Amino acid sequence: MSLFTRYKGTLKILALLIIISPLFGIILAEKVNYHEPIDVAAEKLHLHELDIYHTPFSDYEVPGLPPTIGYIIAGFIGIAVILGIGALAAKRMSK
């Protein structure tokens, strides 16, 4: 039995949570004027973010797409990476 068929229900719930995540991470955060505490602390200390690395998904955004869609895509990519690592680890441990 593959992991995807074994955890089908869990994956459906995970997909639903990823799809509604922009509601909490973008839309409601803007409505209540929420800012990450580390960003607030850095601003008070007059620290600026160093651009020492580049990623196409900076701040969970995909260039050329609305922020909400980028948030969802970044979520699916992140979960795919974690599940891929887990599947590889499970395969190696079963040997």
Jmol script that loads the backbone (N, CA, C; Angstrom):
load data "model"
ATOM      1  N   MET A   1       0.851  -1.182   0.000  1.00  0.00           N
ATOM      2  CA  MET A   1       0.000   0.000   0.000  1.00  0.00           C
ATOM      3  C   MET A   1       0.892   1.241   0.000  1.00  0.00           C
ATOM      4  N   SER A   2       0.626   2.168  -0.913  1.00  0.00           N
ATOM      5  CA  SER A   2       1.446   3.377  -0.981  1.00  0.00           C
ATOM      6  C   SER A   2       1.041   4.351   0.124  1.00  0.00           C
ATOM      7  N   LEU A   3       1.953   5.237   0.415  1.00  0.00           N
ATOM      8  CA  LEU A   3       1.680   6.233   1.453  1.00  0.00           C
ATOM      9  C   LEU A   3       0.506   7.137   1.079  1.00  0.00           C
ATOM     10  N   PHE A   4       0.359   7.408  -0.223  1.00  0.00           N
ATOM     11  CA  PHE A   4      -0.714   8.309  -0.646  1.00  0.00           C
ATOM     12  C   PHE A   4      -2.088   7.674  -0.468  1.00  0.00           C
ATOM     13  N   THR A   5      -2.207   6.385  -0.716  1.00  0.00           N
ATOM     14  CA  THR A   5      -3.508   5.744  -0.502  1.00  0.00           C
ATOM     15  C   THR A   5      -3.749   5.512   0.987  1.00  0.00           C
ATOM     16  N   ARG A   6      -2.681   5.252   1.713  1.00  0.00           N
ATOM     17  CA  ARG A   6      -2.819   5.011   3.154  1.00  0.00           C
ATOM     18  C   ARG A   6      -3.271   6.272   3.900  1.00  0.00           C
ATOM     19  N   TYR A   7      -2.760   7.415   3.484  1.00  0.00           N
ATOM     20  CA  TYR A   7      -3.071   8.677   4.174  1.00  0.00           C
ATOM     21  C   TYR A   7      -3.934   9.606   3.325  1.00  0.00           C
ATOM     22  N   LYS A   8      -4.798   9.043   2.524  1.00  0.00           N
ATOM     23  CA  LYS A   8      -5.644   9.815   1.611  1.00  0.00           C
ATOM     24  C   LYS A   8      -6.463  10.884   2.344  1.00  0.00           C
ATOM     25  N   GLY A   9      -7.103  10.523   3.450  1.00  0.00           N
ATOM     26  CA  GLY A   9      -7.913  11.473   4.214  1.00  0.00           C
ATOM     27  C   GLY A   9      -7.076  12.595   4.801  1.00  0.00           C
ATOM     28  N   THR A  10      -5.922  12.235   5.324  1.00  0.00           N
ATOM     29  CA  THR A  10      -5.016  13.238   5.894  1.00  0.00           C
ATOM     30  C   THR A  10      -4.552  14.209   4.827  1.00  0.00           C
ATOM     31  N   LEU A  11      -4.230  13.702   3.650  1.00  0.00           N
ATOM     32  CA  LEU A  11      -3.782  14.566   2.560  1.00  0.00           C
ATOM     33  C   LEU A  11      -4.889  15.496   2.083  1.00  0.00           C
ATOM     34  N   LYS A  12      -6.129  15.024   2.107  1.00  0.00           N
ATOM     35  CA  LYS A  12      -7.250  15.894   1.732  1.00  0.00           C
ATOM     36  C   LYS A  12      -7.404  17.040   2.730  1.00  0.00           C
ATOM     37  N   ILE A  13      -7.294  16.729   4.008  1.00  0.00           N
ATOM     38  CA  ILE A  13      -7.382  17.772   5.044  1.00  0.00           C
ATOM     39  C   ILE A  13      -6.230  18.758   4.907  1.00  0.00           C
ATOM     40  N   LEU A  14      -5.041  18.237   4.657  1.00  0.00           N
ATOM     41  CA  LEU A  14      -3.871  19.083   4.473  1.00  0.00           C
ATOM     42  C   LEU A  14      -4.054  20.020   3.281  1.00  0.00           C
ATOM     43  N   ALA A  15      -4.580  19.489   2.175  1.00  0.00           N
ATOM     44  CA  ALA A  15      -4.842  20.314   0.990  1.00  0.00           C
ATOM     45  C   ALA A  15      -5.863  21.406   1.298  1.00  0.00           C
ATOM     46  N   LEU A  16      -6.902  21.062   2.040  1.00  0.00           N
ATOM     47  CA  LEU A  16      -7.902  22.055   2.425  1.00  0.00           C
ATOM     48  C   LEU A  16      -7.278  23.162   3.285  1.00  0.00           C
ATOM     49  N   LEU A  17      -6.435  22.777   4.227  1.00  0.00           N
ATOM     50  CA  LEU A  17      -5.780  23.771   5.089  1.00  0.00           C
ATOM     51  C   LEU A  17      -4.859  24.688   4.286  1.00  0.00           C
ATOM     52  N   ILE A  18      -4.171  24.126   3.299  1.00  0.00           N
ATOM     53  CA  ILE A  18      -3.310  24.950   2.449  1.00  0.00           C
ATOM     54  C   ILE A  18      -4.153  25.929   1.647  1.00  0.00           C
ATOM     55  N   ILE A  19      -5.281  25.469   1.134  1.00  0.00           N
ATOM     56  CA  ILE A  19      -6.132  26.328   0.306  1.00  0.00           C
ATOM     57  C   ILE A  19      -6.729  27.480   1.121  1.00  0.00           C
ATOM     58  N   ILE A  20      -7.086  27.234   2.385  1.00  0.00           N
ATOM     59  CA  ILE A  20      -7.666  28.323   3.183  1.00  0.00           C
ATOM     60  C   ILE A  20      -6.605  29.136   3.929  1.00  0.00           C
ATOM     61  N   SER A  21      -5.329  28.745   3.851  1.00  0.00           N
ATOM     62  CA  SER A  21      -4.277  29.449   4.583  1.00  0.00           C
ATOM     63  C   SER A  21      -4.166  30.941   4.243  1.00  0.00           C
ATOM     64  N   PRO A  22      -4.385  31.375   2.988  1.00  0.00           N
ATOM     65  CA  PRO A  22      -4.314  32.810   2.724  1.00  0.00           C
ATOM     66  C   PRO A  22      -5.356  33.624   3.504  1.00  0.00           C
ATOM     67  N   LEU A  23      -6.456  32.980   3.861  1.00  0.00           N
ATOM     68  CA  LEU A  23      -7.469  33.671   4.649  1.00  0.00           C
ATOM     69  C   LEU A  23      -6.862  34.185   5.953  1.00  0.00           C
ATOM     70  N   PHE A  24      -6.045  33.334   6.587  1.00  0.00           N
ATOM     71  CA  PHE A  24      -5.450  33.706   7.865  1.00  0.00           C
ATOM     72  C   PHE A  24      -4.115  34.427   7.689  1.00  0.00           C
ATOM     73  N   GLY A  25      -3.302  33.976   6.740  1.00  0.00           N
ATOM     74  CA  GLY A  25      -1.957  34.525   6.574  1.00  0.00           C
ATOM     75  C   GLY A  25      -1.894  35.838   5.839  1.00  0.00           C
ATOM     76  N   ILE A  26      -2.909  36.145   5.046  1.00  0.00           N
ATOM     77  CA  ILE A  26      -2.883  37.393   4.276  1.00  0.00           C
ATOM     78  C   ILE A  26      -4.092  38.263   4.589  1.00  0.00           C
ATOM     79  N   ILE A  27      -5.271  37.754   4.306  1.00  0.00           N
ATOM     80  CA  ILE A  27      -6.484  38.569   4.361  1.00  0.00           C
ATOM     81  C   ILE A  27      -6.787  39.057   5.776  1.00  0.00           C
ATOM     82  N   LEU A  28      -6.926  38.144   6.735  1.00  0.00           N
ATOM     83  CA  LEU A  28      -7.240  38.556   8.102  1.00  0.00           C
ATOM     84  C   LEU A  28      -6.065  39.244   8.784  1.00  0.00           C
ATOM     85  N   ALA A  29      -4.829  38.845   8.423  1.00  0.00           N
ATOM     86  CA  ALA A  29      -3.653  39.506   8.989  1.00  0.00           C
ATOM     87  C   ALA A  29      -3.633  40.989   8.601  1.00  0.00           C
ATOM     88  N   GLU A  30      -4.024  41.295   7.374  1.00  0.00           N
ATOM     89  CA  GLU A  30      -4.089  42.692   6.939  1.00  0.00           C
ATOM     90  C   GLU A  30      -5.229  43.434   7.641  1.00  0.00           C
ATOM     91  N   LYS A  31      -6.346  42.747   7.831  1.00  0.00           N
ATOM     92  CA  LYS A  31      -7.501  43.399   8.479  1.00  0.00           C
ATOM     93  C   LYS A  31      -7.196  43.805   9.914  1.00  0.00           C
ATOM     94  N   VAL A  32      -6.440  42.971  10.644  1.00  0.00           N
ATOM     95  CA  VAL A  32      -6.133  43.293  12.041  1.00  0.00           C
ATOM     96  C   VAL A  32      -4.760  43.946  12.189  1.00  0.00           C
ATOM     97  N   ASN A  33      -4.114  44.240  11.032  1.00  0.00           N
ATOM     98  CA  ASN A  33      -2.809  44.905  11.010  1.00  0.00           C
ATOM     99  C   ASN A  33      -1.753  44.091  11.762  1.00  0.00           C
ATOM    100  N   TYR A  34      -1.735  42.776  11.533  1.00  0.00           N
ATOM    101  CA  TYR A  34      -0.777  41.895  12.196  1.00  0.00           C
ATOM    102  C   TYR A  34       0.572  41.934  11.485  1.00  0.00           C
ATOM    103  N   HIS A  35       1.623  41.999  12.272  1.00  0.00           N
ATOM    104  CA  HIS A  35       2.988  41.926  11.754  1.00  0.00           C
ATOM    105  C   HIS A  35       3.753  40.913  12.592  1.00  0.00           C
ATOM    106  N   GLU A  36       4.626  40.171  11.948  1.00  0.00           N
ATOM    107  CA  GLU A  36       5.428  39.178  12.662  1.00  0.00           C
ATOM    108  C   GLU A  36       6.234  39.874  13.759  1.00  0.00           C
ATOM    109  N   PRO A  37       6.253  39.312  14.967  1.00  0.00           N
ATOM    110  CA  PRO A  37       6.992  39.934  16.070  1.00  0.00           C
ATOM    111  C   PRO A  37       8.467  40.175  15.753  1.00  0.00           C
ATOM    112  N   ILE A  38       9.102  39.272  15.033  1.00  0.00           N
ATOM    113  CA  ILE A  38      10.518  39.461  14.700  1.00  0.00           C
ATOM    114  C   ILE A  38      10.699  40.651  13.763  1.00  0.00           C
ATOM    115  N   ASP A  39       9.726  40.871  12.871  1.00  0.00           N
ATOM    116  CA  ASP A  39       9.787  42.027  11.984  1.00  0.00           C
ATOM    117  C   ASP A  39       9.590  43.322  12.758  1.00  0.00           C
ATOM    118  N   VAL A  40       8.700  43.308  13.736  1.00  0.00           N
ATOM    119  CA  VAL A  40       8.466  44.491  14.574  1.00  0.00           C
ATOM    120  C   VAL A  40       9.722  44.827  15.373  1.00  0.00           C
ATOM    121  N   ALA A  41      10.355  43.802  15.952  1.00  0.00           N
ATOM    122  CA  ALA A  41      11.575  44.017  16.736  1.00  0.00           C
ATOM    123  C   ALA A  41      12.690  44.558  15.850  1.00  0.00           C
ATOM    124  N   ALA A  42      12.845  44.003  14.660  1.00  0.00           N
ATOM    125  CA  ALA A  42      13.889  44.468  13.743  1.00  0.00           C
ATOM    126  C   ALA A  42      13.651  45.915  13.340  1.00  0.00           C
ATOM    127  N   GLU A  43      12.396  46.273  13.114  1.00  0.00           N
ATOM    128  CA  GLU A  43      12.074  47.647  12.738  1.00  0.00           C
ATOM    129  C   GLU A  43      12.406  48.611  13.875  1.00  0.00           C
ATOM    130  N   LYS A  44      12.084  48.227  15.112  1.00  0.00           N
ATOM    131  CA  LYS A  44      12.385  49.087  16.261  1.00  0.00           C
ATOM    132  C   LYS A  44      13.887  49.256  16.470  1.00  0.00           C
ATOM    133  N   LEU A  45      14.652  48.245  16.079  1.00  0.00           N
ATOM    134  CA  LEU A  45      16.111  48.315  16.211  1.00  0.00           C
ATOM    135  C   LEU A  45      16.771  48.892  14.962  1.00  0.00           C
ATOM    136  N   HIS A  46      15.940  49.313  14.007  1.00  0.00           N
ATOM    137  CA  HIS A  46      16.407  49.881  12.740  1.00  0.00           C
ATOM    138  C   HIS A  46      17.310  48.910  11.980  1.00  0.00           C
ATOM    139  N   LEU A  47      16.956  47.645  12.010  1.00  0.00           N
ATOM    140  CA  LEU A  47      17.683  46.630  11.269  1.00  0.00           C
ATOM    141  C   LEU A  47      16.999  46.405   9.934  1.00  0.00           C
ATOM    142  N   HIS A  48      17.792  46.143   8.931  1.00  0.00           N
ATOM    143  CA  HIS A  48      17.245  45.918   7.594  1.00  0.00           C
ATOM    144  C   HIS A  48      17.601  44.511   7.146  1.00  0.00           C
ATOM    145  N   GLU A  49      16.722  43.930   6.369  1.00  0.00           N
ATOM    146  CA  GLU A  49      16.923  42.577   5.887  1.00  0.00           C
ATOM    147  C   GLU A  49      18.063  42.542   4.874  1.00  0.00           C
ATOM    148  N   LEU A  50      18.986  41.628   5.066  1.00  0.00           N
ATOM    149  CA  LEU A  50      20.083  41.468   4.125  1.00  0.00           C
ATOM    150  C   LEU A  50      19.635  40.580   2.978  1.00  0.00           C
ATOM    151  N   ASP A  51      19.984  40.985   1.787  1.00  0.00           N
ATOM    152  CA  ASP A  51      19.625  40.193   0.614  1.00  0.00           C
ATOM    153  C   ASP A  51      20.820  39.314   0.245  1.00  0.00           C
ATOM    154  N   ILE A  52      21.104  38.322   1.115  1.00  0.00           N
ATOM    155  CA  ILE A  52      22.270  37.468   0.881  1.00  0.00           C
ATOM    156  C   ILE A  52      21.918  36.226   0.074  1.00  0.00           C
ATOM    157  N   TYR A  53      20.661  35.967  -0.106  1.00  0.00           N
ATOM    158  CA  TYR A  53      20.232  34.839  -0.916  1.00  0.00           C
ATOM    159  C   TYR A  53      18.975  35.240  -1.661  1.00  0.00           C
ATOM    160  N   HIS A  54      18.727  34.566  -2.740  1.00  0.00           N
ATOM    161  CA  HIS A  54      17.530  34.869  -3.523  1.00  0.00           C
ATOM    162  C   HIS A  54      16.695  33.598  -3.657  1.00  0.00           C
ATOM    163  N   THR A  55      15.426  33.750  -3.476  1.00  0.00           N
ATOM    164  CA  THR A  55      14.512  32.631  -3.684  1.00  0.00           C
ATOM    165  C   THR A  55      13.316  33.139  -4.484  1.00  0.00           C
ATOM    166  N   PRO A  56      12.820  32.350  -5.408  1.00  0.00           N
ATOM    167  CA  PRO A  56      11.660  32.813  -6.186  1.00  0.00           C
ATOM    168  C   PRO A  56      10.374  32.878  -5.362  1.00  0.00           C
ATOM    169  N   PHE A  57      10.384  32.302  -4.156  1.00  0.00           N
ATOM    170  CA  PHE A  57       9.180  32.292  -3.331  1.00  0.00           C
ATOM    171  C   PHE A  57       9.360  33.125  -2.064  1.00  0.00           C
ATOM    172  N   SER A  58      10.015  34.243  -2.195  1.00  0.00           N
ATOM    173  CA  SER A  58      10.225  35.128  -1.058  1.00  0.00           C
ATOM    174  C   SER A  58       8.886  35.569  -0.484  1.00  0.00           C
ATOM    175  N   ASP A  59       8.751  35.478   0.818  1.00  0.00           N
ATOM    176  CA  ASP A  59       7.515  35.852   1.516  1.00  0.00           C
ATOM    177  C   ASP A  59       6.298  35.081   0.998  1.00  0.00           C
ATOM    178  N   TYR A  60       6.512  33.852   0.580  1.00  0.00           N
ATOM    179  CA  TYR A  60       5.446  32.955   0.110  1.00  0.00           C
ATOM    180  C   TYR A  60       4.715  33.506  -1.109  1.00  0.00           C
ATOM    181  N   GLU A  61       5.413  34.256  -1.925  1.00  0.00           N
ATOM    182  CA  GLU A  61       4.800  34.821  -3.126  1.00  0.00           C
ATOM    183  C   GLU A  61       5.416  34.202  -4.364  1.00  0.00           C
ATOM    184  N   VAL A  62       4.617  34.085  -5.406  1.00  0.00           N
ATOM    185  CA  VAL A  62       5.097  33.620  -6.700  1.00  0.00           C
ATOM    186  C   VAL A  62       5.042  34.817  -7.635  1.00  0.00           C
ATOM    187  N   PRO A  63       6.179  35.197  -8.206  1.00  0.00           N
ATOM    188  CA  PRO A  63       6.193  36.368  -9.090  1.00  0.00           C
ATOM    189  C   PRO A  63       5.159  36.265 -10.202  1.00  0.00           C
ATOM    190  N   GLY A  64       4.411  37.340 -10.383  1.00  0.00           N
ATOM    191  CA  GLY A  64       3.416  37.394 -11.444  1.00  0.00           C
ATOM    192  C   GLY A  64       2.036  36.904 -11.058  1.00  0.00           C
ATOM    193  N   LEU A  65       1.886  36.391  -9.845  1.00  0.00           N
ATOM    194  CA  LEU A  65       0.575  35.909  -9.390  1.00  0.00           C
ATOM    195  C   LEU A  65       0.105  36.715  -8.191  1.00  0.00           C
ATOM    196  N   PRO A  66      -1.205  36.767  -7.966  1.00  0.00           N
ATOM    197  CA  PRO A  66      -1.707  37.451  -6.766  1.00  0.00           C
ATOM    198  C   PRO A  66      -1.140  36.780  -5.510  1.00  0.00           C
ATOM    199  N   PRO A  67      -0.942  37.546  -4.440  1.00  0.00           N
ATOM    200  CA  PRO A  67      -0.364  36.985  -3.212  1.00  0.00           C
ATOM    201  C   PRO A  67      -1.105  35.766  -2.672  1.00  0.00           C
ATOM    202  N   THR A  68      -2.427  35.756  -2.768  1.00  0.00           N
ATOM    203  CA  THR A  68      -3.175  34.621  -2.228  1.00  0.00           C
ATOM    204  C   THR A  68      -2.879  33.333  -2.994  1.00  0.00           C
ATOM    205  N   ILE A  69      -2.769  33.420  -4.310  1.00  0.00           N
ATOM    206  CA  ILE A  69      -2.458  32.245  -5.131  1.00  0.00           C
ATOM    207  C   ILE A  69      -1.017  31.798  -4.868  1.00  0.00           C
ATOM    208  N   GLY A  70      -0.108  32.756  -4.763  1.00  0.00           N
ATOM    209  CA  GLY A  70       1.283  32.428  -4.463  1.00  0.00           C
ATOM    210  C   GLY A  70       1.435  31.739  -3.118  1.00  0.00           C
ATOM    211  N   TYR A  71       0.646  32.178  -2.151  1.00  0.00           N
ATOM    212  CA  TYR A  71       0.657  31.584  -0.812  1.00  0.00           C
ATOM    213  C   TYR A  71       0.262  30.116  -0.880  1.00  0.00           C
ATOM    214  N   ILE A  72      -0.758  29.826  -1.677  1.00  0.00           N
ATOM    215  CA  ILE A  72      -1.235  28.447  -1.832  1.00  0.00           C
ATOM    216  C   ILE A  72      -0.186  27.601  -2.553  1.00  0.00           C
ATOM    217  N   ILE A  73       0.377  28.119  -3.627  1.00  0.00           N
ATOM    218  CA  ILE A  73       1.391  27.373  -4.378  1.00  0.00           C
ATOM    219  C   ILE A  73       2.614  27.101  -3.500  1.00  0.00           C
ATOM    220  N   ALA A  74       3.061  28.113  -2.763  1.00  0.00           N
ATOM    221  CA  ALA A  74       4.205  27.933  -1.870  1.00  0.00           C
ATOM    222  C   ALA A  74       3.890  26.880  -0.809  1.00  0.00           C
ATOM    223  N   GLY A  75       2.658  26.844  -0.330  1.00  0.00           N
ATOM    224  CA  GLY A  75       2.255  25.841   0.649  1.00  0.00           C
ATOM    225  C   GLY A  75       2.328  24.437   0.084  1.00  0.00           C
ATOM    226  N   PHE A  76       1.820  24.260  -1.139  1.00  0.00           N
ATOM    227  CA  PHE A  76       1.877  22.934  -1.761  1.00  0.00           C
ATOM    228  C   PHE A  76       3.323  22.509  -2.039  1.00  0.00           C
ATOM    229  N   ILE A  77       4.157  23.434  -2.469  1.00  0.00           N
ATOM    230  CA  ILE A  77       5.563  23.106  -2.712  1.00  0.00           C
ATOM    231  C   ILE A  77       6.245  22.718  -1.401  1.00  0.00           C
ATOM    232  N   GLY A  78       6.008  23.473  -0.349  1.00  0.00           N
ATOM    233  CA  GLY A  78       6.602  23.157   0.950  1.00  0.00           C
ATOM    234  C   GLY A  78       6.177  21.797   1.467  1.00  0.00           C
ATOM    235  N   ILE A  79       4.901  21.499   1.367  1.00  0.00           N
ATOM    236  CA  ILE A  79       4.396  20.202   1.822  1.00  0.00           C
ATOM    237  C   ILE A  79       4.954  19.078   0.952  1.00  0.00           C
ATOM    238  N   ALA A  80       5.060  19.307  -0.348  1.00  0.00           N
ATOM    239  CA  ALA A  80       5.616  18.287  -1.241  1.00  0.00           C
ATOM    240  C   ALA A  80       7.069  17.977  -0.876  1.00  0.00           C
ATOM    241  N   VAL A  81       7.833  18.995  -0.553  1.00  0.00           N
ATOM    242  CA  VAL A  81       9.230  18.783  -0.160  1.00  0.00           C
ATOM    243  C   VAL A  81       9.296  17.974   1.130  1.00  0.00           C
ATOM    244  N   ILE A  82       8.506  18.348   2.125  1.00  0.00           N
ATOM    245  CA  ILE A  82       8.507  17.631   3.407  1.00  0.00           C
ATOM    246  C   ILE A  82       8.049  16.182   3.228  1.00  0.00           C
ATOM    247  N   LEU A  83       6.977  15.970   2.461  1.00  0.00           N
ATOM    248  CA  LEU A  83       6.498  14.609   2.225  1.00  0.00           C
ATOM    249  C   LEU A  83       7.519  13.791   1.436  1.00  0.00           C
ATOM    250  N   GLY A  84       8.193  14.438   0.491  1.00  0.00           N
ATOM    251  CA  GLY A  84       9.227  13.754  -0.279  1.00  0.00           C
ATOM    252  C   GLY A  84      10.379  13.298   0.607  1.00  0.00           C
ATOM    253  N   ILE A  85      10.816  14.174   1.489  1.00  0.00           N
ATOM    254  CA  ILE A  85      11.884  13.818   2.429  1.00  0.00           C
ATOM    255  C   ILE A  85      11.423  12.683   3.334  1.00  0.00           C
ATOM    256  N   GLY A  86      10.195  12.770   3.822  1.00  0.00           N
ATOM    257  CA  GLY A  86       9.651  11.709   4.672  1.00  0.00           C
ATOM    258  C   GLY A  86       9.548  10.380   3.949  1.00  0.00           C
ATOM    259  N   ALA A  87       9.111  10.417   2.690  1.00  0.00           N
ATOM    260  CA  ALA A  87       8.985   9.180   1.910  1.00  0.00           C
ATOM    261  C   ALA A  87      10.354   8.557   1.659  1.00  0.00           C
ATOM    262  N   LEU A  88      11.339   9.384   1.340  1.00  0.00           N
ATOM    263  CA  LEU A  88      12.702   8.878   1.137  1.00  0.00           C
ATOM    264  C   LEU A  88      13.262   8.272   2.422  1.00  0.00           C
ATOM    265  N   ALA A  89      13.030   8.957   3.531  1.00  0.00           N
ATOM    266  CA  ALA A  89      13.510   8.434   4.816  1.00  0.00           C
ATOM    267  C   ALA A  89      12.825   7.120   5.162  1.00  0.00           C
ATOM    268  N   ALA A  90      11.522   7.021   4.920  1.00  0.00           N
ATOM    269  CA  ALA A  90      10.799   5.791   5.199  1.00  0.00           C
ATOM    270  C   ALA A  90      11.297   4.647   4.320  1.00  0.00           C
ATOM    271  N   LYS A  91      11.581   4.955   3.067  1.00  0.00           N
ATOM    272  CA  LYS A  91      12.070   3.942   2.142  1.00  0.00           C
ATOM    273  C   LYS A  91      13.443   3.433   2.573  1.00  0.00           C
ATOM    274  N   ARG A  92      14.316   4.357   2.981  1.00  0.00           N
ATOM    275  CA  ARG A  92      15.651   3.964   3.423  1.00  0.00           C
ATOM    276  C   ARG A  92      15.607   3.159   4.713  1.00  0.00           C
ATOM    277  N   MET A  93      14.693   3.512   5.609  1.00  0.00           N
ATOM    278  CA  MET A  93      14.611   2.809   6.894  1.00  0.00           C
ATOM    279  C   MET A  93      14.006   1.410   6.732  1.00  0.00           C
ATOM    280  N   SER A  94      13.197   1.227   5.687  1.00  0.00           N
ATOM    281  CA  SER A  94      12.578  -0.084   5.486  1.00  0.00           C
ATOM    282  C   SER A  94      13.554  -1.113   4.920  1.00  0.00           C
ATOM    283  N   LYS A  95      14.666  -0.633   4.387  1.00  0.00           N
ATOM    284  CA  LYS A  95      15.662  -1.554   3.797  1.00  0.00           C
ATOM    285  C   LYS A  95      16.534  -2.182   4.856  1.00  0.00           C
TER     286      LYS A  95
END
end "model"
wireframe off; spacefill off
backbone 0.3
color backbone group
